[in-house]
């Protein structure tokens, strides 16, 4: 048949037939085809029972794992056997791992017991050498991590009895595989049942030693990277509980909270790993902590960033530091560009993390240190680095979204944001990568025109109005049209957009129509629409200030532009049909007159401001459709 069920339902006949032979050797089992999946799966217990009855085979398994290439003879002993043995122990076979620390219930001979007791020492003896093969280190690490996972407390007992084990681990900490073992020993992620002794002091001492080692051997990049990866993993696990601090990791966090040391090492080594640890420390401050007192859960929402106050002012200027060890390269425009580097990208992300804390004192310190000027400089220097532009945009928007008068003023005054956009968003720079950033920031400032804190910094700037009217409007007309003229928005959003256009015309009609009515007619109209006006006033109360501000901006932008206000009232179902028909007929006449005036105005006026800022009211669908058809 075409479908092979054996792939999903492995058979045990092969292992059973091998173990049935009383003279079966370990090598005979390892040489069998596809035997690994059977040993790791349904045949795990049978294999473990057989090996524990023959400790000398267990001893040979360990020898294959820890032996270097020169000590092995052929390809099978160099490649196949070490791999299979490490995979078998790495599969966390409970019986095999328990055999390293506990005597089995079945009685065994004295010689076999001596071999069993020496197995763990033989295995850990791999660390005694000054150097070792990286492949063998990987096999050793895979098996050792499985032992820690199942018997973590027993491993620490072995370490306490043999102090040299820790020294050997630290001796090889420049190896990534050994660094992973140290991380697991500190966090002690084990499934073994808790004992009275958790070795918390010994684990804290080990963490202190690796931090001291990084501080004094910062010149070794492998040591710095591996130790920082350990610290990153510890801090990440502390945040893994989402809101509450991980009680198993909290004792180690205070030892890691040394931002000045981490920042100093990051600057000396130009490595991104110390900065990632700093980012985790900042993010941890915003997590909610939990304390339990008398069966009561107390949530502590206080955020203290005081430990970072000494490094914050130093961050912006280090983005401009020169990398003398990095050679320049030519970009597609044949221009010499210095590589920005992963270190500076991580430094930029650290600044973004500080800004996103929304702590006003931190953001003010960054702005006083010239953050906006530095961001503008690196965006121009690294014109093709999209990652820099994206992070810069997020930083600026995050600061302005706080609506803080002091911070907003510093962004525009110290950073000269409006002048920066106008000076660099010119036709000569159309092929520069930062044009997209400038366009996005320009549209963002226009959308925020209802915010007086932002508006006051460009409302009287004639150069800004010319830029918006000409260059920005032309770019938006090219970039914002829908593909195939299909609006991807939801149906309700489309209706809202149509509403904002139609209501502009009908609002002016209402003003003219009801403004020319006689006093008697006006009183009748007021009686009929009194309830609708009350509803309308309630809906428009929150948006009146934004509407008035936008009208003033448009009048200052161009005196010959006319903004036709929106205002139509929902007709009650019991309105007189004759009155409704007259209003619709007159509305169409006035609309035709207004269309002549509207079509002569600048079509790009709709791109200047966000129509969603204006109030919306319900209207009759048929009337609106007729008016829209005439409008088109």
Secondary structure, DSSP 8 states (H G I E B T S, - for coil): --S-GGGTS---HHHHHHHTSTT--HHHHHHSTTHHHHHHTTTHHHHHHHHHH-HHHHHHHHHHHH--GGG--SHIIIIIHHHHHHHHHHTT-HHHHHTTTS--SS---HHHHHHHHHHHHHHHGGGGSS---HHHHHHHHHHHHHHHHHHHHHHHHHHHH-THHHHHHHHTTTSHHHHHHHHHHHHT---S---S---HHHHHHHHHHHHHHHHH-TT-HHHHHHHHHHHHHHHHHHTTTTTS--TTTHHHHHHH--HHHHHHHHHHHT-SHHHHHHHHHHHHHTS-EEEEETTEEEEE-----GGGHHHHHHHHHHTT---TTS--EE-TTS-EE---HHHHHHHHHHHHHHHTTT-HHHHHHHHHTTHHHHHHHHHHHTTT-HHHHHHHHHHHHHHHTT--HHHHHHHHHTS-HHHHHHHHSSGGGTTSTTHHHHHHHHHHHHHGGG-HHHHTTTTT-HHHHHHIIIIIHHHHHHHSS-GGG---S-HHHHHHHHHHHHHHHHHHHHHHHHHSS-HHHHHHHHHHHHHHHHHHHHHHGGGHHHHHHHHHHHHHH-TT------------TTS-HHHHHHHHHHHHHHHHHHHHHHTTS-GGGGGTS-GGGS------HHHHHHHHHHH-
